Amino acid sequence: MGAASRCTSCLCCPFKCLACGLFSCLCSILISLLVIAGVLALVLYFIFRPHMIAATVDSAALSTFTLTPTSTLAYNLTVAMTVRNPNKRVGLYYDGVEALALYEGQRFGFAPLDPFYQGTEASTKLAPAFGGQQPLDGDVTAANFRAQQSAGAFDVEVKLNARLRVKVWAFKVRGPRARISCPLSLPAPGAASPPAFKPVDCKVWF
């Protein structure tokens, strides 16, 4: 009875049966493509095994860092840092590279840097420099500045942002936006016998 009913339905509306068949076929193809794509992504992951980039501040110095009674910060900060691509099979393009300098969470310096490419297992030296004047907000910031000045060292944060493009063989695909944060404790300008700078490993996330 069921077979006869289906035959009668198809005879009455052949286009309906054709549409159902096409829909079923398309679903099967789509599921197969998703499975193949998943397997391919898993295979590529095990082949390339992408690793997080690494960054280190090799040296940094404050030659000027003063706060006026009106809470205007006069600053001169130089930084030397290394960014490393640890991947053995993946090259990286860094676009829209910018360095930021912050004190007490407030940005006081900005330095655009040239885009660059890193081959596999390559390192790149960067030297952002910040200089100028910038108003700072808040009485707490001014109080912390005076306390750190008395202690002989300032807590400064240097950030590096860049848009990544990933190169695998001859293919280039758009990657994530890399964000690098480097917390630093730097001797106050003019400090007597400042300690030697020790390299600082930065935090990296996407």
Secondary structure as UniProt FT lines:
FT   HELIX           2..12
FT   HELIX           14..48
FT   STRAND          54..67
FT   TURN            69..70
FT   STRAND          72..84
FT   STRAND          91..103
FT   TURN            104..105
FT   STRAND          106..112
FT   STRAND          116..118
FT   TURN            120..121
FT   STRAND          123..126
FT   STRAND          129..135
FT   HELIX           139..151
FT   STRAND          153..168
FT   TURN            169..170
FT   STRAND          171..187
FT   TURN            189..190
FT   STRAND          200..201
FT   STRAND          203..205
//
